[in-house]
């Protein structure tokens, strides 16, 4: 039986609708020390959250290297393109 024709299709559709209203901010870098930390921001409030964390943002769906600040504008992580 295909996924779309089972009763789970109703649940999947409800989950899909819910996901369109959620904003998700998640670290995508494994725990531990790393040279780069990747934070993914997705959802309807993504732009305002990204701007709060790192200032002006550009077009959606493009990765950027940016500094990250806390709520008091203190630097959490700096951006660098040099090793």
N, C-alpha and C positions, 0 to 999 in steps of 0.2 A: 504494500500500500504506500502511495506517495505521501510525503510529509504534508503537503497542502490539503489533502483530502481527509486526514484523520482528525479526531477531536483535538489533538495537540495543535492543530492549525489555529484554533480559536485562541489558545493560550499564547502561541507564538505571535499572533497578530496583536493581542493585548500588550505583550511585552514590547513589541516593536513600537506601538503607540506611546507607551510609557517612556521608552528610551528617547523619544523625540522631545520630551520636556525636561529631561535631566541634563545637568551640566556636570561633566566629569573632569576632575583634575587628578592625574595619577603620575607617579614617578615610573618611568619605563626602564630605568637603569637597575640592574640587579643590586642587591644590598652589598655593601663593602666599599672599598676605595676604587675610584674610577677617575680617569682623566676628563671625562665628560659626563654630565648628568642630563638625561633626557626627561622632560616633563611634558606629558600630553594633556592638552586642554581641548575639550570637545563639548558641544552643546550650545543651547541658545544664549547662555551668558559667558561663553568662552572669550569673546573679545574683551569684555570689561574685566574679567579675571586676569587675562594675559596682560592687559595694560596696567593693572594694579601691581602685578608681579615684575614686569619688565619695561614699562613705558610704552611708547607708541608701537603698535604692531602693524604689519603690512597685510597683504592679501591672504585670504584663508588657504589652507592646505599646502603651505610652503614652510619648510623647516628653516629656523633662524638660530644664530648664535647670539644670545642676549644676556646681559647681567640680570640677576634676580635679586629683588629687595624685599624686606619684610614690611609690616604695616607702619613702621616708623621710618621707612625709607633707608634703613641700614642695609648695606650690601651683604647678601647671603652667599652669592656666587658671582664671580665675574666672568665676562665673556672674553675670549681670546682666540685668535686664529693662529697664534704662534705657539710652538711647543714650550 
